[in-house]
């Protein structure tokens, strides 16, 4: 009789244990699903808020020129030095230099070699003026575009953007400041792997893509 009772108790205990484990598993799975649904909803809210903003920001940063006036001027002898957005001052100095070279061409005793050299100097400065004017116009347009972005979308950006994206934007802002305010060179204008603007620009774009969980164009 006692053996039957013991067996019954063991059976009841095992059944109770299975029931408890089943209940715990059910609760765990239910909470896991709830947390997953919450995270999915939060991610969808994030995507809904950031998709358009990231597209706008991508357009903004792509509008900045990828070279500094000093990159244009580095191959010119006795060239002016650009800094603090003084595009027009640099252009004015180049005008003075061109005028001086043209006055030198009026010298009747000038040699053929000297004339050729002066013509090259004038041509280089005319080309530099054209390039710097293009950089100036593109930079001012991009700067105003970014200012407009900050006034309209930056609050939502700061609220929802991932930390990696915010850090990447700060790095891009630093490079733009270094190039167009401090007058630094971008490095190699024609090599995106050694161009500071291109490097930080693509790092920011990649960070935004990763933040939205996509690999291609946003």
C-alpha positions as YAML, in Angstrom:
chain: A
units: angstrom
residues:
- id: 1
  name: UNK
  ca: [0.00, 0.00, 0.00]
- id: 2
  name: UNK
  ca: [2.82, 2.36, 0.94]
- id: 3
  name: UNK
  ca: [4.57, 1.64, -2.36]
- id: 4
  name: UNK
  ca: [1.44, 2.58, -4.27]
- id: 5
  name: UNK
  ca: [1.14, 5.79, -2.24]
- id: 6
  name: UNK
  ca: [4.78, 6.69, -2.84]
- id: 7
  name: UNK
  ca: [4.41, 6.02, -6.56]
- id: 8
  name: UNK
  ca: [1.28, 8.18, -6.65]
- id: 9
  name: UNK
  ca: [3.06, 11.01, -4.84]
- id: 10
  name: UNK
  ca: [6.02, 10.79, -7.18]
- id: 11
  name: UNK
  ca: [3.69, 10.82, -10.16]
- id: 12
  name: UNK
  ca: [1.78, 13.79, -8.81]
- id: 13
  name: UNK
  ca: [5.04, 15.62, -8.09]
- id: 14
  name: UNK
  ca: [6.33, 14.99, -11.59]
- id: 15
  name: UNK
  ca: [3.07, 16.17, -13.08]
- id: 16
  name: UNK
  ca: [3.16, 19.29, -10.92]
- id: 17
  name: UNK
  ca: [6.76, 19.96, -11.94]
- id: 18
  name: UNK
  ca: [5.89, 19.62, -15.63]
- id: 19
  name: UNK
  ca: [2.94, 21.94, -15.10]
- id: 20
  name: UNK
  ca: [5.10, 24.54, -13.36]
- id: 21
  name: UNK
  ca: [7.80, 24.34, -16.03]
- id: 22
  name: UNK
  ca: [5.17, 24.63, -18.74]
- id: 23
  name: UNK
  ca: [3.65, 27.67, -17.06]
- id: 24
  name: UNK
  ca: [7.04, 29.31, -16.59]
- id: 25
  name: UNK
  ca: [7.94, 28.62, -20.24]
- id: 26
  name: UNK
  ca: [4.61, 30.02, -21.38]
- id: 27
  name: UNK
  ca: [5.11, 33.19, -19.34]
- id: 28
  name: UNK
  ca: [8.71, 33.54, -20.60]
- id: 29
  name: UNK
  ca: [7.72, 33.04, -24.23]
- id: 30
  name: UNK
  ca: [4.80, 35.46, -23.83]
- id: 31
  name: UNK
  ca: [7.07, 38.14, -22.34]
- id: 32
  name: UNK
  ca: [9.69, 37.52, -25.01]
- id: 33
  name: UNK
  ca: [7.06, 38.01, -27.71]
- id: 34
  name: UNK
  ca: [5.77, 41.16, -26.00]
- id: 35
  name: UNK
  ca: [9.29, 42.61, -25.72]
- id: 36
  name: UNK
  ca: [10.00, 41.70, -29.33]
- id: 37
  name: UNK
  ca: [6.80, 43.38, -30.46]
- id: 38
  name: UNK
  ca: [7.66, 46.48, -28.42]
- id: 39
  name: UNK
  ca: [11.16, 46.63, -29.94]
- id: 40
  name: UNK
  ca: [9.74, 46.15, -33.43]
- id: 41
  name: UNK
  ca: [7.24, 48.95, -32.85]
- id: 42
  name: UNK
  ca: [9.98, 51.21, -31.45]
- id: 43
  name: UNK
  ca: [12.20, 50.45, -34.46]
- id: 44
  name: UNK
  ca: [9.31, 51.16, -36.84]
- id: 45
  name: UNK
  ca: [8.63, 54.46, -35.09]
- id: 46
  name: UNK
  ca: [12.32, 55.27, -35.42]
- id: 47
  name: UNK
  ca: [12.31, 54.43, -39.14]
- id: 48
  name: UNK
  ca: [9.14, 56.44, -39.69]
- id: 49
  name: UNK
  ca: [10.69, 59.48, -38.02]
- id: 50
  name: UNK
  ca: [14.19, 59.19, -39.46]
- id: 51
  name: UNK
  ca: [13.80, 57.90, -43.03]
- id: 52
  name: UNK
  ca: [12.88, 61.28, -44.48]
- id: 53
  name: UNK
  ca: [15.31, 63.15, -42.24]
- id: 54
  name: UNK
  ca: [18.20, 60.88, -43.21]
- id: 55
  name: UNK
  ca: [17.38, 61.35, -46.90]
- id: 56
  name: UNK
  ca: [17.45, 65.10, -46.42]
- id: 57
  name: UNK
  ca: [20.70, 64.97, -44.45]
- id: 58
  name: UNK
  ca: [22.29, 62.78, -47.14]
- id: 59
  name: UNK
  ca: [21.33, 65.38, -49.74]
- id: 60
  name: UNK
  ca: [22.74, 68.14, -47.51]
- id: 61
  name: UNK
  ca: [26.16, 66.58, -46.94]
- id: 62
  name: UNK
  ca: [26.45, 65.57, -50.61]
- id: 63
  name: UNK
  ca: [26.00, 69.22, -51.56]
- id: 64
  name: UNK
  ca: [29.28, 70.27, -49.90]
- id: 65
  name: UNK
  ca: [32.30, 70.60, -52.21]
- id: 66
  name: UNK
  ca: [35.05, 68.03, -51.69]
- id: 67
  name: UNK
  ca: [38.01, 70.40, -51.92]
- id: 68
  name: UNK
  ca: [39.34, 73.54, -50.29]
- id: 69
  name: UNK
  ca: [40.48, 76.70, -52.10]
- id: 70
  name: UNK
  ca: [43.93, 75.93, -50.69]
- id: 71
  name: UNK
  ca: [43.87, 72.60, -52.55]
- id: 72
  name: UNK
  ca: [43.35, 74.58, -55.75]
- id: 73
  name: UNK
  ca: [46.07, 77.10, -54.87]
- id: 74
  name: UNK
  ca: [48.79, 74.70, -53.72]
- id: 75
  name: UNK
  ca: [50.43, 74.47, -57.15]
- id: 76
  name: UNK
  ca: [50.61, 78.24, -57.68]
- id: 77
  name: UNK
  ca: [53.76, 80.18, -56.84]
- id: 78
  name: UNK
  ca: [53.28, 82.89, -54.17]
- id: 79
  name: UNK
  ca: [49.60, 82.05, -53.91]
- id: 80
  name: UNK
  ca: [47.33, 83.70, -51.32]
- id: 81
  name: UNK
  ca: [46.23, 81.60, -48.34]
- id: 82
  name: UNK
  ca: [42.55, 80.91, -47.80]
- id: 83
  name: UNK
  ca: [40.83, 80.73, -44.38]
- id: 84
  name: UNK
  ca: [37.65, 81.79, -42.51]
- id: 85
  name: UNK
  ca: [35.50, 81.78, -45.66]
- id: 86
  name: UNK
  ca: [37.55, 84.58, -47.25]
- id: 87
  name: UNK
  ca: [36.85, 83.43, -50.80]
- id: 88
  name: UNK
  ca: [36.51, 86.93, -52.19]
- id: 89
  name: UNK
  ca: [39.74, 88.14, -50.57]
- id: 90
  name: UNK
  ca: [41.63, 85.29, -52.23]
- id: 91
  name: UNK
  ca: [40.00, 86.04, -55.58]
- id: 92
  name: UNK
  ca: [40.94, 89.71, -55.21]
- id: 93
  name: UNK
  ca: [44.60, 88.87, -54.55]
- id: 94
  name: UNK
  ca: [44.63, 86.64, -57.61]
- id: 95
  name: UNK
  ca: [43.24, 89.56, -59.64]
- id: 96
  name: UNK
  ca: [46.08, 91.77, -58.42]
- id: 97
  name: UNK
  ca: [48.64, 89.11, -59.32]
- id: 98
  name: UNK
  ca: [47.14, 88.65, -62.78]
- id: 99
  name: UNK
  ca: [47.20, 92.41, -63.32]
- id: 100
  name: UNK
  ca: [50.84, 92.53, -62.25]
- id: 101
  name: UNK
  ca: [51.78, 89.71, -64.63]
- id: 102
  name: UNK
  ca: [49.97, 91.43, -67.50]
- id: 103
  name: UNK
  ca: [51.90, 94.61, -66.80]
- id: 104
  name: UNK
  ca: [55.10, 92.56, -66.98]
- id: 105
  name: UNK
  ca: [54.12, 91.40, -70.45]
- id: 106
  name: UNK
  ca: [54.23, 95.05, -71.59]
- id: 107
  name: UNK
  ca: [57.97, 95.13, -71.04]
- id: 108
  name: UNK
  ca: [59.52, 95.30, -74.50]
- id: 109
  name: UNK
  ca: [62.70, 93.63, -73.25]
- id: 110
  name: UNK
  ca: [60.96, 90.52, -72.00]
- id: 111
  name: UNK
  ca: [62.39, 87.24, -73.30]
- id: 112
  name: UNK
  ca: [60.41, 84.48, -74.98]
- id: 113
  name: UNK
  ca: [60.93, 82.17, -72.01]
- id: 114
  name: UNK
  ca: [59.81, 84.86, -69.59]
- id: 115
  name: UNK
  ca: [56.72, 85.54, -71.65]
- id: 116
  name: UNK
  ca: [55.79, 81.86, -71.68]
- id: 117
  name: UNK
  ca: [56.28, 81.61, -67.95]
- id: 118
  name: UNK
  ca: [54.11, 84.67, -67.31]
- id: 119
  name: UNK
  ca: [51.40, 83.32, -69.62]
- id: 120
  name: UNK
  ca: [51.41, 80.09, -67.61]
- id: 121
  name: UNK
  ca: [51.18, 82.02, -64.34]
- id: 122
  name: UNK
  ca: [48.22, 84.03, -65.64]
- id: 123
  name: UNK
  ca: [46.49, 80.92, -66.99]
- id: 124
  name: UNK
  ca: [46.94, 79.08, -63.68]
- id: 125
  name: UNK
  ca: [45.44, 81.96, -61.75]
- id: 126
  name: UNK
  ca: [42.51, 82.35, -64.12]
- id: 127
  name: UNK
  ca: [41.78, 78.64, -63.72]
- id: 128
  name: UNK
  ca: [42.12, 78.90, -59.94]
- id: 129
  name: UNK
  ca: [39.72, 81.84, -59.86]
- id: 130
  name: UNK
  ca: [37.14, 79.83, -61.76]
- id: 131
  name: UNK
  ca: [37.53, 76.79, -59.47]
- id: 132
  name: UNK
  ca: [37.46, 78.82, -56.26]
- id: 133
  name: UNK
  ca: [34.35, 80.69, -57.40]
- id: 134
  name: UNK
  ca: [32.65, 77.33, -58.03]
- id: 135
  name: UNK
  ca: [33.72, 76.05, -54.60]
- id: 136
  name: UNK
  ca: [32.53, 79.27, -52.95]
- id: 137
  name: UNK
  ca: [29.07, 79.12, -54.53]
- id: 138
  name: UNK
  ca: [28.67, 75.42, -53.77]
- id: 139
  name: UNK
  ca: [29.89, 75.82, -50.20]
- id: 140
  name: UNK
  ca: [27.59, 78.76, -49.38]
- id: 141
  name: UNK
  ca: [24.62, 76.91, -50.84]
- id: 142
  name: UNK
  ca: [25.47, 73.77, -48.82]
- id: 143
  name: UNK
  ca: [26.07, 75.79, -45.66]
- id: 144
  name: UNK
  ca: [22.65, 77.44, -45.95]
- id: 145
  name: UNK
  ca: [21.08, 74.07, -46.75]
- id: 146
  name: UNK
  ca: [22.58, 72.57, -43.59]
- id: 147
  name: UNK
  ca: [21.47, 75.57, -41.52]
- id: 148
  name: UNK
  ca: [17.92, 75.04, -42.80]
- id: 149
  name: UNK
  ca: [18.15, 71.35, -41.90]
- id: 150
  name: UNK
  ca: [19.24, 72.19, -38.36]
- id: 151
  name: UNK
  ca: [16.36, 74.63, -37.95]
- id: 152
  name: UNK
  ca: [13.70, 72.23, -39.25]
- id: 153
  name: UNK
  ca: [14.82, 68.64, -38.57]
- id: 154
  name: UNK
  ca: [17.68, 68.65, -36.06]
- id: 155
  name: UNK
  ca: [15.41, 68.28, -33.02]
- id: 156
  name: UNK
  ca: [13.88, 65.03, -34.30]
- id: 157
  name: UNK
  ca: [17.32, 63.91, -35.48]
- id: 158
  name: UNK
  ca: [18.76, 64.38, -31.99]
- id: 159
  name: UNK
  ca: [15.79, 62.56, -30.46]
- id: 160
  name: UNK
  ca: [15.82, 59.42, -32.62]
- id: 161
  name: UNK
  ca: [19.21, 59.13, -34.36]
- id: 162
  name: UNK
  ca: [21.59, 56.46, -33.11]
- id: 163
  name: UNK
  ca: [24.76, 57.43, -31.26]
- id: 164
  name: UNK
  ca: [26.98, 56.30, -34.15]
- id: 165
  name: UNK
  ca: [25.09, 58.59, -36.52]
- id: 166
  name: UNK
  ca: [25.35, 61.56, -34.16]
- id: 167
  name: UNK
  ca: [29.08, 60.93, -33.71]
- id: 168
  name: UNK
  ca: [29.56, 60.66, -37.49]
- id: 169
  name: UNK
  ca: [27.76, 63.96, -38.03]
- id: 170
  name: UNK
  ca: [29.99, 65.68, -35.48]
- id: 171
  name: UNK
  ca: [33.08, 64.34, -37.28]
- id: 172
  name: UNK
  ca: [31.73, 65.63, -40.60]
- id: 173
  name: UNK
  ca: [31.07, 69.07, -39.06]
- id: 174
  name: UNK
  ca: [34.62, 69.16, -37.69]
- id: 175
  name: UNK
  ca: [36.13, 68.37, -41.09]
- id: 176
  name: UNK
  ca: [33.98, 71.00, -42.82]
- id: 177
  name: UNK
  ca: [35.09, 73.55, -40.21]
- id: 178
  name: UNK
  ca: [38.74, 72.56, -40.61]
- id: 179
  name: UNK
  ca: [38.58, 72.85, -44.40]
- id: 180
  name: UNK
  ca: [36.50, 75.99, -44.90]
- id: 181
  name: UNK
  ca: [37.18, 77.92, -41.70]
- id: 182
  name: UNK
  ca: [40.68, 76.86, -40.65]
- id: 183
  name: UNK
  ca: [41.81, 76.46, -44.27]
- id: 184
  name: UNK
  ca: [43.08, 72.89, -44.08]
- id: 185
  name: UNK
  ca: [43.63, 70.76, -47.16]
- id: 186
  name: UNK
  ca: [41.28, 67.81, -47.72]
- id: 187
  name: UNK
  ca: [44.26, 65.61, -48.57]
- id: 188
  name: UNK
  ca: [44.00, 64.07, -52.02]
- id: 189
  name: UNK
  ca: [41.13, 65.71, -53.88]
- id: 190
  name: UNK
  ca: [40.89, 62.91, -56.43]
- id: 191
  name: UNK
  ca: [41.21, 59.94, -54.06]
- id: 192
  name: UNK
  ca: [38.08, 59.37, -51.93]
- id: 193
  name: UNK
  ca: [40.08, 57.12, -49.62]
- id: 194
  name: UNK
  ca: [42.42, 59.99, -48.78]
- id: 195
  name: UNK
  ca: [40.00, 62.91, -48.96]
- id: 196
  name: UNK
  ca: [38.86, 63.97, -45.48]
- id: 197
  name: UNK
  ca: [35.49, 65.28, -46.67]
- id: 198
  name: UNK
  ca: [34.72, 62.17, -48.71]
- id: 199
  name: UNK
  ca: [35.78, 59.86, -45.88]
- id: 200
  name: UNK
  ca: [33.59, 61.51, -43.23]
- id: 201
  name: UNK
  ca: [30.74, 61.98, -45.71]
- id: 202
  name: UNK
  ca: [30.57, 58.25, -46.54]
- id: 203
  name: UNK
  ca: [31.06, 57.25, -42.90]
- id: 204
  name: UNK
  ca: [28.00, 59.34, -42.02]
- id: 205
  name: UNK
  ca: [25.94, 57.87, -44.87]
- id: 206
  name: UNK
  ca: [26.92, 54.32, -43.85]
- id: 207
  name: UNK
  ca: [26.02, 55.08, -40.22]
- id: 208
  name: UNK
  ca: [22.56, 56.27, -41.28]
- id: 209
  name: UNK
  ca: [22.02, 53.16, -43.39]
- id: 210
  name: UNK
  ca: [23.05, 50.90, -40.54]
- id: 211
  name: UNK
  ca: [20.85, 52.80, -38.12]
- id: 212
  name: UNK
  ca: [17.84, 52.08, -40.32]
- id: 213
  name: UNK
  ca: [18.88, 48.49, -40.93]
- id: 214
  name: UNK
  ca: [19.43, 48.88, -44.65]
- id: 215
  name: UNK
  ca: [22.48, 48.33, -46.81]
- id: 216
  name: UNK
  ca: [21.78, 50.38, -49.89]
- id: 217
  name: UNK
  ca: [20.53, 53.84, -50.74]
- id: 218
  name: UNK
  ca: [18.12, 55.24, -48.20]
...
